[in-house]
Amino acid sequence: MLDLINRAYVELTVRDEEGQGMVEYGLIIALVAIVVIAALMILGPKIGNIFNLAGDQIQ
């Protein structure tokens, strides 16, 4: 009986850790997405101006 309880505990612990890992990866991805969006909002107009100047010089 004790063996059955130990196996159930180990199985539940492993499932919890797998779920925790998925949550951590999700949080990391969300953080990276926020940083990328912020960088594009800040640098987007500057990069657009560079491309516009390059396009104007080509014409």
C-alpha positions as CSV (number, residue, x, y, z in Angstrom):
1,M,0.0,0.0,0.0
2,L,2.8,2.4,0.9
3,D,4.4,1.6,-2.5
4,L,1.2,2.6,-4.3
5,I,1.1,5.9,-2.4
6,N,4.7,6.6,-3.1
7,R,4.2,6.0,-6.9
8,A,1.1,8.2,-6.9
9,Y,3.0,11.0,-5.1
10,V,6.0,10.8,-7.6
11,E,3.6,10.8,-10.6
12,L,1.8,13.9,-9.3
13,T,5.1,15.6,-8.5
14,V,6.4,15.0,-12.0
15,R,3.2,16.4,-13.5
16,D,3.4,19.5,-11.4
17,E,7.0,20.1,-12.4
18,E,6.2,19.7,-16.1
19,G,3.4,22.1,-15.8
20,Q,5.6,24.5,-13.9
21,G,8.2,24.3,-16.7
22,M,5.6,25.1,-19.3
23,V,4.4,28.2,-17.3
24,E,8.0,29.4,-17.0
25,Y,8.6,29.0,-20.8
26,G,5.3,30.9,-21.4
27,L,6.4,33.7,-19.1
28,I,9.8,34.0,-20.8
29,I,8.1,34.1,-24.3
30,A,5.7,36.8,-23.1
31,L,8.6,38.8,-21.7
32,V,10.6,38.5,-24.9
33,A,7.5,39.6,-26.9
34,I,7.0,42.7,-24.7
35,V,10.7,43.7,-25.2
36,V,10.5,43.2,-28.9
37,I,7.3,45.2,-29.2
38,A,8.8,48.0,-27.1
39,A,12.0,48.0,-29.2
40,L,9.9,48.2,-32.4
41,M,7.8,51.1,-31.0
42,I,11.0,53.0,-30.1
43,L,13.2,52.2,-33.1
44,G,10.4,51.7,-35.7
45,P,10.2,55.3,-36.8
46,K,14.0,55.7,-36.9
47,I,14.4,52.6,-39.1
48,G,11.5,53.8,-41.3
49,N,13.3,57.1,-41.8
50,I,16.5,55.3,-42.8
51,F,14.7,53.3,-45.4
52,N,12.9,56.4,-46.7
53,L,16.2,58.2,-47.1
54,A,17.8,55.3,-48.9
55,G,14.8,55.0,-51.2
56,D,14.9,58.7,-51.9
57,Q,18.6,58.5,-52.8
58,I,18.0,55.6,-55.2
59,Q,15.4,57.6,-57.1
